Amino acid sequence: MAPGIPELREEIDQIDRQILELVARRLVLVMKVGEVKRGRGLPVYDPTREGEMLERVARAAAAPLDGGMAQRIFRCIIEESRNLEQRHIGELGQQG
């Protein structure tokens, strides 16, 4: 017997929790990168790196996800990551 809507939704909820855990782990690393950039006097925004990431994400997308959809999702993740990195660096600057 095929799974029903409640079972499918539970599986979706489990995946959503995993996605959130991975995004949180990514953000911890983003803050560490920001600390290194701050120490080296590097800017938060690196358009070359961002472009390479978006190209890599588009190539890695597996059906039913397509390259454009993957890029749109990651643009949001990158934007939020950059915002967090800027805030984190700003907070470090206020401390020191």
N, C-alpha and C positions, 0 to 999 in steps of 0.2 A: 504494500500500500504506500502511495506517495505521501510525503509529509504535508501536513496542513499549514495554513497560514500562521497559527501560533508557533509551530515548530520552526518554520522558516524565519519568522521574525526574531525568535530567540537566537537563532544562528547569526542573523544580522546584528543583533545587539552584542553578541560575543565578539564579532569582528570589529564592531565600532569601538568596544573597549580596548581591543588590541591596537587599533589605529591610534587611539588617544594615548596609550602608553608609549608607542613608538614616536609620536609627535613630541611628547614630553621629553623623551630621551634625546631627540634631535635638538630641542630647544636648550637643553643643558649644554650640549656641545656647541651650539651657536653662541651661548654666553661665554664659554671658554675661548672660542675663536675671537670674540670681541675683546676679551682681556689681552690676548696676544697682540691683536691689532693695535689696541690702545698703547701697549708697551712699546710697539715699534713705530707708532705714529702713522699707522695706515688707516685709510678711510673705511667706514663700514660698508659702503656700497661698492661692489666690484662688478661692473657690468659684464666684463669678459667671463668671469666665473658664473654669473647668473645665466648668461646666454648658453654657455657650455652645459650647465645643469639642465636647462629647458630642452636643449637638443637631445641630451642623453635620455631624459624622461620620455620624450616623444618616441624615440627609437625603441625604448624598453616596454612601451605600452603593449599589453596583451588584450586581445578581444575578450569581451565586447568593449573594452576601453580602447579608444583610439588616441593617436598622438596629440591632437588638439585638445581633447578632453583632459588628458594627463597634464598637459601644459597649463591649462586653466586652473586645475586643482593645485598644482605646484606653485603657480604664481601667487595664489593666496597664501600658501605655506611660507613662501619666500618673503612676501611682504610682511607677514606677521613676525617672522623670524628677524627680519631687518629692524622692525620697530622695537622688538624686545632687545636686540643687541644694542641699539642706540640708547634705549632707556637704561640698560645695564651699565653701559660705558658712562653715561651721564651720572648715574648713582656713584660709580667708582670715583669719578672726578670730584664729586661733592665730599666724599670721604677723605680724599687725599689732598 
